[in-house]
């Protein structure tokens, strides 16, 4: 199990007020809300960055598909343009 650490961040007054409102509404501490928000943000951003890195590796290794092939696959799967 990881040990909790304390961090410090400077935020503007409006964000602090919103944080206080949400923590009160949820019956949770501001620290808990910030921890959950940070986890959610990091999960999403890291997943995106990892996918970008995978794409870059594919590009370096020549694992690519041409635009024409993508368009053909799309058309085969979803059909032509409608109206």
C-alpha positions as CSV (number, residue, x, y, z in Angstrom):
1,X,0.0,0.0,0.0
2,X,1.3,3.4,-0.9
3,X,1.9,6.0,1.8
4,X,-0.1,9.2,1.5
5,X,1.8,12.4,0.7
6,X,0.9,16.0,1.2
7,X,1.1,18.4,-1.8
8,X,0.5,22.1,-2.0
9,X,-1.2,23.9,-4.9
10,X,-2.2,27.5,-5.4
11,X,-5.8,27.9,-6.8
12,X,-7.9,30.9,-7.5
13,X,-10.7,31.9,-5.1
14,X,-13.6,30.8,-7.4
15,X,-12.1,27.3,-7.7
16,X,-11.6,27.1,-4.0
17,X,-15.3,28.1,-3.4
18,X,-16.5,25.5,-5.9
19,X,-14.2,22.9,-4.2
20,X,-15.7,23.8,-0.8
21,X,-19.3,23.6,-2.1
22,X,-18.7,20.2,-3.6
23,X,-17.0,18.8,-0.6
24,X,-19.8,20.0,1.6
25,X,-22.4,18.5,-0.7
26,X,-20.7,15.2,-0.7
27,X,-19.9,15.2,3.0
28,X,-16.2,14.7,2.1
29,X,-13.1,16.6,2.9
30,X,-11.6,18.9,0.3
31,X,-8.5,16.7,0.2
32,X,-10.7,13.7,-0.7
33,X,-12.4,15.6,-3.5
34,X,-9.0,16.9,-4.8
35,X,-7.6,13.4,-4.7
36,X,-10.5,11.9,-6.6
37,X,-10.4,14.7,-9.2
38,X,-6.6,14.4,-9.6
39,X,-6.9,10.6,-10.0
40,X,-9.6,11.0,-12.7
41,X,-7.6,13.6,-14.6
42,X,-4.4,11.5,-14.4
43,X,-6.1,8.3,-15.5
44,X,-7.5,10.0,-18.6
45,X,-4.4,12.0,-19.5
46,X,-2.1,9.1,-19.0
47,X,-4.3,6.8,-21.1
48,X,-4.3,9.4,-23.9
49,X,-0.5,9.9,-23.7
50,X,0.1,6.1,-23.7
51,X,-2.1,5.7,-26.8
52,X,-0.2,8.6,-28.5
53,X,3.1,6.9,-27.7
54,X,1.8,3.6,-29.1
55,X,0.8,5.4,-32.3
56,X,4.3,7.0,-32.5
57,X,5.9,3.6,-32.1
58,X,3.7,2.1,-34.8
59,X,4.6,5.0,-37.1
60,X,8.4,4.5,-36.4
61,X,8.0,0.8,-37.2
62,X,6.0,1.4,-40.4
63,X,2.8,0.0,-39.0
64,X,0.5,2.4,-40.8
65,X,-2.6,2.3,-43.0
66,X,-3.1,4.7,-45.9
67,X,-6.0,7.2,-46.0
68,X,-7.5,5.3,-48.9
69,X,-7.5,2.1,-47.0
70,X,-9.1,3.7,-43.9
71,X,-11.8,5.2,-46.2
72,X,-12.4,1.8,-47.9
73,X,-12.7,0.0,-44.5
74,X,-15.0,2.7,-43.2
75,X,-17.2,2.5,-46.3
76,X,-17.3,-1.3,-46.1
77,X,-18.3,-1.2,-42.5
78,X,-20.7,1.7,-42.4
79,X,-21.8,2.1,-46.0
80,X,-21.6,5.1,-48.2
81,X,-22.7,8.7,-47.3
82,X,-26.4,9.1,-46.8
83,X,-28.2,12.1,-48.2
